[in-house]
Amino acid sequence: MLLLRQYGYSLAMGSFTWAFTGHPIFPTLQNDMVQPEKFKFSIFIAFTTILLMYVPVSLLGYLAYGGNLLDNVLLNMPDGPVTYTVQVLIIVHLLCAFTIVINPLSQELEEILNTPRHFNVYRCLARTVIMLLVLFIAETVPHFGSVLSLVGSSTLMLLTFILPCLFYEVLSRTESDHCPTRSLPFHIHVINYEIIFLAVVFLAIGSYFSVYNIVGPDAFTVPCYVNVTLAGG
């Protein structure tokens, strides 16, 4: 029973981190803003809006389906106008948001490949390859909930909790012309290291259970590019 609770809590923590994490793209967003100094207000509004949308959906979904609630609540809902409308809205959301989310990765790849910054065929090819890789991974790993938990428990836990606190501690002790040395209060050190410790624990446990759920003996499903009939069945 304890193992099952740890399994559920760790996967939930990874999903929670995924849902409320935009930190890896924050520098890009702030850099592209007309008024970067108002970034903190935009983040507050964005996170508040997300919370007001996620909490009712999660609560009502659990109250309606209980332990039978699936990773995607739409899979629990019967076919009908409401379900179709929600699916269309999700597609619109993905079309609008995915380009923002994938932009930092695309820019990093273009930087490595020395791709010119203006619109050209090389940028199109680089971003097309990234999209094909994303599609390949999505079709190869059928359990999206486990992938979401794995990314949330591993890379996003690093980028959201561990590395920012660690970098803040290091930068506060680093002296340069642009960043003078600062003396942080003791309670700030305690908070930073507490966040790092808890994040490392969740990273280890969440990543273990997520990987087990993906590669376990009952987890494999034939991808559609191997056999469309078996994948559909």
SULMOWO-V868382 format. One record per residue. N is the residue number from 1. PSI is psi in whole degrees, -180 to 180 (NA if undefined). OMEGA is omega in radians with two decimals (NA if undefined). D_LAST is the distance of its C-alpha to the last C-alpha in Angstrom with 1 decimal. Layout:
BEGIN
n:N psi:PSI omega:OMEGA d_last:D_LAST
n:N psi:PSI omega:OMEGA d_last:D_LAST
END
This chain:
BEGIN
n:1 psi:-42 omega:3.12 d_last:32.3
n:2 psi:-39 omega:3.13 d_last:34.1
n:3 psi:-40 omega:3.12 d_last:31.4
n:4 psi:-38 omega:3.11 d_last:28.7
n:5 psi:-43 omega:3.10 d_last:31.0
n:6 psi:-39 omega:3.12 d_last:31.6
n:7 psi:-48 omega:-3.12 d_last:27.9
n:8 psi:-43 omega:-3.13 d_last:27.4
n:9 psi:-42 omega:-3.09 d_last:30.7
n:10 psi:-43 omega:3.10 d_last:30.0
n:11 psi:-38 omega:3.12 d_last:26.6
n:12 psi:-39 omega:3.13 d_last:28.2
n:13 psi:-40 omega:3.09 d_last:31.1
n:14 psi:-42 omega:3.11 d_last:29.1
n:15 psi:-39 omega:3.12 d_last:27.3
n:16 psi:-43 omega:3.13 d_last:30.7
n:17 psi:-42 omega:3.10 d_last:32.2
n:18 psi:-45 omega:-3.03 d_last:29.6
n:19 psi:-36 omega:-3.04 d_last:30.2
n:20 psi:21 omega:-3.10 d_last:33.9
n:21 psi:119 omega:2.98 d_last:34.4
n:22 psi:7 omega:-3.00 d_last:35.8
n:23 psi:-40 omega:-3.12 d_last:38.5
n:24 psi:-25 omega:-3.12 d_last:37.5
n:25 psi:1 omega:-3.13 d_last:38.0
n:26 psi:-46 omega:3.13 d_last:41.0
n:27 psi:-39 omega:3.13 d_last:43.6
n:28 psi:-43 omega:-3.13 d_last:42.1
n:29 psi:-46 omega:-3.12 d_last:42.0
n:30 psi:-38 omega:-3.13 d_last:45.6
n:31 psi:-31 omega:-3.10 d_last:46.8
n:32 psi:-6 omega:-3.12 d_last:45.6
n:33 psi:148 omega:3.07 d_last:47.1
n:34 psi:-37 omega:3.12 d_last:50.3
n:35 psi:82 omega:-3.08 d_last:51.6
n:36 psi:-26 omega:-3.12 d_last:50.2
n:37 psi:-16 omega:3.12 d_last:52.5
n:38 psi:14 omega:-3.09 d_last:50.5
n:39 psi:-42 omega:-3.09 d_last:47.3
n:40 psi:-33 omega:3.12 d_last:47.6
n:41 psi:-39 omega:3.11 d_last:47.8
n:42 psi:-37 omega:3.12 d_last:44.7
n:43 psi:-41 omega:3.11 d_last:42.8
n:44 psi:-45 omega:3.13 d_last:44.1
n:45 psi:-42 omega:-3.11 d_last:43.1
n:46 psi:-47 omega:-3.11 d_last:39.6
n:47 psi:-37 omega:3.10 d_last:38.9
n:48 psi:-43 omega:3.12 d_last:40.4
n:49 psi:-44 omega:3.12 d_last:38.2
n:50 psi:-43 omega:3.14 d_last:35.1
n:51 psi:-43 omega:-3.13 d_last:36.2
n:52 psi:-23 omega:3.09 d_last:36.9
n:53 psi:-40 omega:-3.05 d_last:33.4
n:54 psi:-42 omega:-3.04 d_last:31.5
n:55 psi:-50 omega:3.13 d_last:33.4
n:56 psi:-41 omega:-3.13 d_last:33.0
n:57 psi:-45 omega:-3.13 d_last:29.2
n:58 psi:-44 omega:-3.10 d_last:28.8
n:59 psi:-48 omega:-3.13 d_last:31.3
n:60 psi:-36 omega:3.10 d_last:30.0
n:61 psi:-43 omega:-3.14 d_last:26.4
n:62 psi:-40 omega:3.11 d_last:27.4
n:63 psi:-32 omega:-3.10 d_last:29.8
n:64 psi:-40 omega:-3.00 d_last:27.2
n:65 psi:-14 omega:3.09 d_last:24.3
n:66 psi:-133 omega:-3.12 d_last:26.1
n:67 psi:-13 omega:3.12 d_last:24.3
n:68 psi:2 omega:-3.14 d_last:20.9
n:69 psi:127 omega:-3.12 d_last:21.3
n:70 psi:173 omega:3.13 d_last:18.4
n:71 psi:-41 omega:3.10 d_last:19.2
n:72 psi:113 omega:-3.06 d_last:18.7
n:73 psi:-22 omega:3.11 d_last:20.4
n:74 psi:-26 omega:3.11 d_last:18.8
n:75 psi:-20 omega:3.07 d_last:15.6
n:76 psi:-25 omega:-3.02 d_last:17.9
n:77 psi:142 omega:3.10 d_last:19.5
n:78 psi:157 omega:3.09 d_last:18.8
n:79 psi:140 omega:-3.13 d_last:18.4
n:80 psi:178 omega:-3.10 d_last:21.9
n:81 psi:-40 omega:-3.11 d_last:24.8
n:82 psi:-47 omega:-3.14 d_last:25.2
n:83 psi:-43 omega:3.14 d_last:21.7
n:84 psi:-39 omega:3.13 d_last:21.8
n:85 psi:-44 omega:3.12 d_last:25.3
n:86 psi:-41 omega:3.13 d_last:24.4
n:87 psi:-40 omega:3.10 d_last:21.6
n:88 psi:-42 omega:3.13 d_last:24.1
n:89 psi:-38 omega:3.11 d_last:26.7
n:90 psi:-41 omega:3.10 d_last:24.6
n:91 psi:-44 omega:3.11 d_last:24.0
n:92 psi:-42 omega:3.12 d_last:27.8
n:93 psi:-44 omega:-3.13 d_last:28.5
n:94 psi:-40 omega:3.13 d_last:26.4
n:95 psi:-34 omega:-3.12 d_last:28.1
n:96 psi:-37 omega:-3.00 d_last:31.5
n:97 psi:-29 omega:-3.02 d_last:31.1
n:98 psi:-35 omega:3.13 d_last:29.1
n:99 psi:-32 omega:3.10 d_last:32.0
n:100 psi:-43 omega:-3.09 d_last:34.3
n:101 psi:-39 omega:-3.07 d_last:32.3
n:102 psi:-11 omega:-3.05 d_last:31.7
n:103 psi:-46 omega:3.12 d_last:35.3
n:104 psi:-42 omega:3.10 d_last:37.0
n:105 psi:-42 omega:3.14 d_last:34.6
n:106 psi:-43 omega:3.14 d_last:35.3
n:107 psi:-38 omega:3.13 d_last:39.0
n:108 psi:-43 omega:3.11 d_last:39.1
n:109 psi:-42 omega:3.12 d_last:37.5
n:110 psi:-34 omega:3.10 d_last:39.9
n:111 psi:-42 omega:3.13 d_last:42.7
n:112 psi:-40 omega:-3.10 d_last:41.9
n:113 psi:1 omega:-3.13 d_last:41.6
n:114 psi:39 omega:-3.12 d_last:44.8
n:115 psi:134 omega:3.10 d_last:43.2
n:116 psi:148 omega:-3.06 d_last:45.7
n:117 psi:-24 omega:3.14 d_last:45.2
n:118 psi:165 omega:-3.12 d_last:45.6
n:119 psi:126 omega:3.14 d_last:42.9
n:120 psi:173 omega:-3.05 d_last:42.2
n:121 psi:-31 omega:-3.12 d_last:39.7
n:122 psi:-39 omega:3.08 d_last:39.5
n:123 psi:-40 omega:3.12 d_last:38.3
n:124 psi:-43 omega:-3.14 d_last:35.7
n:125 psi:-44 omega:-3.12 d_last:34.5
n:126 psi:-45 omega:-3.11 d_last:34.5
n:127 psi:-29 omega:3.06 d_last:32.5
n:128 psi:-42 omega:3.11 d_last:30.0
n:129 psi:-42 omega:3.11 d_last:29.4
n:130 psi:-45 omega:-3.13 d_last:28.9
n:131 psi:-38 omega:3.11 d_last:26.3
n:132 psi:-38 omega:3.09 d_last:24.4
n:133 psi:-42 omega:3.09 d_last:24.5
n:134 psi:-44 omega:3.12 d_last:23.3
n:135 psi:-41 omega:3.13 d_last:20.3
n:136 psi:-45 omega:3.13 d_last:19.6
n:137 psi:-42 omega:-3.13 d_last:19.8
n:138 psi:-38 omega:-3.13 d_last:17.6
n:139 psi:-26 omega:-3.10 d_last:14.7
n:140 psi:-40 omega:-3.13 d_last:15.5
n:141 psi:106 omega:-3.01 d_last:15.8
n:142 psi:-25 omega:-3.03 d_last:12.8
n:143 psi:89 omega:-3.05 d_last:15.0
n:144 psi:-35 omega:3.14 d_last:17.5
n:145 psi:-39 omega:3.13 d_last:19.5
n:146 psi:-39 omega:3.09 d_last:20.4
n:147 psi:-44 omega:3.11 d_last:21.4
n:148 psi:-45 omega:3.13 d_last:23.4
n:149 psi:-37 omega:3.14 d_last:25.1
n:150 psi:-47 omega:3.13 d_last:25.8
n:151 psi:-42 omega:3.12 d_last:27.4
n:152 psi:-38 omega:-3.10 d_last:29.3
n:153 psi:-23 omega:-3.05 d_last:30.5
n:154 psi:-83 omega:-3.02 d_last:31.6
n:155 psi:-43 omega:-3.11 d_last:32.7
n:156 psi:-31 omega:3.06 d_last:33.2
n:157 psi:-38 omega:3.08 d_last:35.1
n:158 psi:-50 omega:-3.03 d_last:37.3
n:159 psi:-22 omega:-3.06 d_last:37.9
n:160 psi:-42 omega:-3.00 d_last:38.4
n:161 psi:-47 omega:-2.97 d_last:40.4
n:162 psi:-59 omega:-3.04 d_last:41.6
n:163 psi:-41 omega:3.10 d_last:42.8
n:164 psi:-43 omega:3.12 d_last:44.5
n:165 psi:-41 omega:-3.13 d_last:46.5
n:166 psi:-45 omega:3.12 d_last:47.3
n:167 psi:-37 omega:3.12 d_last:48.4
n:168 psi:-41 omega:3.11 d_last:50.4
n:169 psi:-43 omega:-3.11 d_last:52.3
n:170 psi:-45 omega:-3.11 d_last:52.9
n:171 psi:-31 omega:3.13 d_last:54.0
n:172 psi:-22 omega:3.14 d_last:56.4
n:173 psi:-4 omega:-3.10 d_last:58.2
n:174 psi:130 omega:-3.14 d_last:58.2
n:175 psi:131 omega:3.09 d_last:61.3
n:176 psi:177 omega:-3.13 d_last:61.4
n:177 psi:-31 omega:-3.08 d_last:63.1
n:178 psi:-14 omega:-3.07 d_last:60.2
n:179 psi:90 omega:3.14 d_last:59.1
n:180 psi:155 omega:3.13 d_last:62.0
n:181 psi:137 omega:3.14 d_last:61.6
n:182 psi:146 omega:3.09 d_last:60.8
n:183 psi:112 omega:-3.12 d_last:61.5
n:184 psi:142 omega:3.06 d_last:58.6
n:185 psi:155 omega:-3.09 d_last:59.4
n:186 psi:-39 omega:-3.08 d_last:58.6
n:187 psi:-27 omega:3.08 d_last:56.1
n:188 psi:-41 omega:3.06 d_last:54.1
n:189 psi:-44 omega:-3.13 d_last:53.8
n:190 psi:-46 omega:-3.14 d_last:52.7
n:191 psi:-45 omega:-3.13 d_last:50.0
n:192 psi:-48 omega:-3.09 d_last:48.7
n:193 psi:-28 omega:3.06 d_last:48.5
n:194 psi:-43 omega:3.10 d_last:47.0
n:195 psi:-43 omega:3.14 d_last:44.2
n:196 psi:-46 omega:-3.11 d_last:43.7
n:197 psi:-50 omega:-3.12 d_last:43.7
n:198 psi:-39 omega:3.14 d_last:41.2
n:199 psi:-39 omega:3.11 d_last:38.9
n:200 psi:-40 omega:3.12 d_last:39.1
n:201 psi:-49 omega:3.14 d_last:38.1
n:202 psi:-35 omega:3.12 d_last:35.1
n:203 psi:-47 omega:-3.09 d_last:34.1
n:204 psi:-51 omega:-3.08 d_last:34.3
n:205 psi:-46 omega:-3.11 d_last:32.5
n:206 psi:-41 omega:3.14 d_last:29.9
n:207 psi:-40 omega:-3.14 d_last:29.0
n:208 psi:-52 omega:-3.09 d_last:28.8
n:209 psi:-33 omega:3.12 d_last:26.4
n:210 psi:-45 omega:3.12 d_last:24.2
n:211 psi:-42 omega:3.12 d_last:24.1
n:212 psi:-39 omega:-3.12 d_last:23.3
n:213 psi:-25 omega:-3.13 d_last:20.4
n:214 psi:-42 omega:-3.03 d_last:19.0
n:215 psi:6 omega:3.14 d_last:19.8
n:216 psi:164 omega:-3.06 d_last:19.7
n:217 psi:-27 omega:-3.11 d_last:18.2
n:218 psi:8 omega:-3.02 d_last:15.3
n:219 psi:-21 omega:-3.00 d_last:14.7
n:220 psi:134 omega:3.03 d_last:13.2
n:221 psi:138 omega:-3.13 d_last:9.9
n:222 psi:124 omega:3.12 d_last:9.7
n:223 psi:156 omega:-3.08 d_last:11.1
n:224 psi:-26 omega:-3.14 d_last:10.3
n:225 psi:-9 omega:3.06 d_last:13.8
n:226 psi:-48 omega:3.13 d_last:13.2
n:227 psi:106 omega:-3.09 d_last:10.1
n:228 psi:-37 omega:-3.10 d_last:8.6
n:229 psi:-49 omega:-3.14 d_last:6.2
n:230 psi:-38 omega:3.14 d_last:5.0
n:231 psi:-39 omega:3.14 d_last:5.5
n:232 psi:-28 omega:3.13 d_last:3.8
n:233 psi:NA omega:NA d_last:0.0
END
